[in-house]
Amino acid sequence: MHRATLPAVVLALLVASAGCTPRPTAATIGAPSRADDHPSASAAADAADTGAVGYRQVPASADGIGRTYFGREIASVMGWQGAGWLEREEREREERGSVLLRELDVRPGMQVADIGAGTGWHARRLAPLVGPGGKVFAVDVQPQMVERLEALAATPGFDNVVPVLGGERDPALAAGSIDLALMVDVYHELAWPSEMLDALARALRPGGRLVLVEYRGEDDGVPIKPLHRMTEAQVRREVERPGLVWERTGRSLPWQHVVVFRKVAPPGQATRR
């Protein structure tokens, strides 16, 4: 997620009222992108894959990777060197993570996947909610982030956090194992969203939920660069597919959608809620 450039007066007001801090990015701190950390098998294979349904290769913009999915250029990502930004003191005030937790309705015993977990900011908050009978699979594609997640899992009280080194196209989760998969400001940066969505659908249990939290593309008042925002319509266009249906969109957060999809249970199989 990248902050938009705002007029000086507006930016000053935002910083004063919300403690906003610009997010360090690969461009500003020289950090490798997730794609750099986990390269595809070959450039030729990537070029061939770009011809798949929904993808198109385009000249890269300043904030994008030069690949579109259903007309949306995929955003560049933040490297692991920017991890400190994820732990900034004002994050709760800016993002209302506590409100998001209530929106998610996480219950004891659930198996939750935090996709793009980073430093574990959300995983730390999810772990007490699922309790000792549940697990939080904290997935990231950067080994350096996974090292931080492993340190979290070794901390007393967080032994139900399971660090997972995922890939660009697959989160490395067992089929039919997850009740809730969560992506917070992550989806718009997925290098291969179609493949990742298919893999997440396989990982969900029948009736399981996939939740995308994205900054609202419809609202020009959200101080985030356009490539790092998505409209609800675009989210639904990209995510809905056979077996994965839109359920609702939560609007309890100041700047973000909470878009909820549910895996449809096969006929005759009970849906877990």
N, C-alpha and C positions, 0 to 999 in steps of 0.2 A: 504494500500500500504506500503510495506517495502523496505527500501534501501538495495541493495546488498552489500556484503563485497567486497571492492576493494583493490588492492595494495595501499600502503600508498601514493606513489607519484601521482598515478592517482586520488585518493580521494582528495588529497590536491589541485590538479589542478581544480577539479570540484567545490570544495568549494570556491576556490578563484574566479573562473569565474562566478559561478551561485549562490553563496550564499546558497548552498545546506545545509539543516539541516536534520539529520536523524529523521524520524517520530517516535514518541513514540508509542509503541504498548502495547497490553494487556500483552505480555510476559515481556516487559521491565519496565512497570510502575505498574504492578499488577492490571490492569483495567479489569473489566468484559467484555466479548464479548457481541455482540448484542444478540447472542443466550442465554447468561446467563440472560440478562435483560428481554427477552421475551421467556421463555422456551416453548417448545412444550407441548401439553397436557400430554404426557407421553413418557417415554423412549421406551416403547413397541410400541407405535404408530409410533415413529420415525423409529424404526427398521423395521416395516412393510412397511413404506413409502420408505425406502431405496431400497426395492425390485422393486419399480416402474421403468418404462422405463427410461434408461439413468443413473440411480443411482447405486452406488456400495459402500459398506462399505470396507475400507482398513485401515491398520495401519496408524495412523496419523503421518505426517512428522512434522518437527520442526515448519513449518509455516502454516500447514493446519489443517483441522478439522477431517480428517479421513473419508471423504465422497467424492466420485468422481462423476462427471457428464460428461458423454460421454468421459471418460478417463482423465479428468482434475480434480485434487484434488482441492476442494474448499478452499480458503485461509481463515486464521483466520482474525479477524477484530480488529479495534482499538476501545477501550472503550472511554466513554465520557470524562474521565480524560485527554485525550490527545487533547482536543478541541483547546488548544492554538496553536498547530501545524498547524491547519487549517487556522489560522489567521496570520501566520508568514509574516513578511514584504516582504520577497523575493518571495512570492508565484506567483505573477504576472510575475516576471522575469523568474521563473522556468517553469511555466505552460502556460503562454501566454493566460490567461483567456479572455483578450480583443479580441484576434484573434479568440478564440472559439466562442464568441458572434457573430462575423460577419459570421462565418461558419454556425451558427444556423438559421440565417435569422428570428429572432424574430420580430413580428410586433405588432402594437397597437391592443388591444382587444383580443389577444390570451389568451387561458387558458393553462398555462404551469405547469407541475409537475416536481419539483426538487426532485428526489428520492435519499434518503441518503443525505439529505440537510445539516446535521451536524449543524454548527454554522450559516449557511445562507450566506456563502461567495459568492456562485453563485446566490442565491435568491436575494441578495441586488443588484446585477448587472442586473438581469432579470426584476425586478419590474419596473424600469423606462421605459424599452423598451415596456412592455405590456401596460403601462399607466393606467389611472383610469378606463378604460373600460375593462381591462383584469385582470387576477389573476395569482399569482404564488403560487401553492400549495406546501409548503415546508414539505416534508414527511421524518420522521425519526422513527426508532423503539425504540430509547432510550428516555425515559421521560425527562432525564436531557438535552438532546439536544433540545427537543421540548420546554422546558422552555426558552431556549435561543432564539428560533425562535419566541416564543410568545412575548418576550421582543423586538425583532426586529419589529414585526407586530404592536406593540404599539408606535413605533417611528414615528414622523411626516414624511410623505412622503412614508411610507411603509405600509399603510393600505390595500393595495391590496395583501399583503403577507398573506396566510392562513396556519398556522401551522397545521400539521396532524400527529397524532400518528398512524403509520402504524404497520403492523405485518410482520413476516418473510415470509409469503406466499401471503400476500395481502396488497397493499398500502392504502386500505380504501378510494378509490376514486370512485365516481359515474360512472356508465357505460355510455359510449358515451359522456364524458364530457371534454376530454383533447385533445388539438391540438398538443402538444409536450411534451413528457416525456423524461427527461434527467437523465442519470446516469454517473457521473464523478468519475472514479476510485472506483466504487461501485459494478458493476456487478460480478466481480470475487470473491467477498466476500459474495454474497447472499447464505444463508444457503440452500434455496430451489429454485433454479433458474427456474425450469420448471413451478412451480406453480405461481411464481411471474410474469413470462413472460405472462402466460395465463391471469392473473389478469390485467396486464398492457394493454394487447391487448383488453380486454373488456372495459377498461377505456378510450381508445383512440376513438376519433370520426372517422368515415370513412374518410380515407385520412390523418389521423393524423400520426405523426412521433414518433418513438422511437429511441433515439440517445444514443449510448454507447461510452464513451471516456475511452480507456484503453491503458496502456503502451504497446508498441510493443514487442511481444514475439519473433519476427523474428530478432530483433536487439540486439545482445549481448553487444552493446555499451551503451544501456540504463541502468543506474546504479540502477536498481530495482531488487529485488529478483525474481527469475523465477516464483514462484507461484503467484506473484502479477503483472504478465504481461500476455498478451494473443495475440496469432497470429490472424490475420484477419480471416483466415480459421476456426479457432476454434470458434471465435465469431459467424460467420455465421452458422456453424454447429449447435450450441446450440440455436440460436435465431430464425432462419427461421422456419416457421411453417405455416399451412394453414391460410390464412388471414393476415399474417405478412411477408412481402417480403423485401429482401435487395434492397436498391435503389442506394447507392453509399458509398464510403469511402473517407473521407476528409483526406488530408495529410499535412495540413497547420501548425500543431503543431510540436515542436521540437522532442518530444519523444513519442507522443501518436497517436493512430488511432482515427478518429471520424467516427464511423460506423453508418450509417443511414438506418433505416428500416421504411417502411410505411405500414399502415393498408389498406388493399384492400377494397374498397367500394363494398357493395353488388350490384348485377346487377340492373340497373335502378336508383341507388342512386348516386347523384353527389359527386365527391371527392372534399373536401375542401383543398385548398393549400394556 
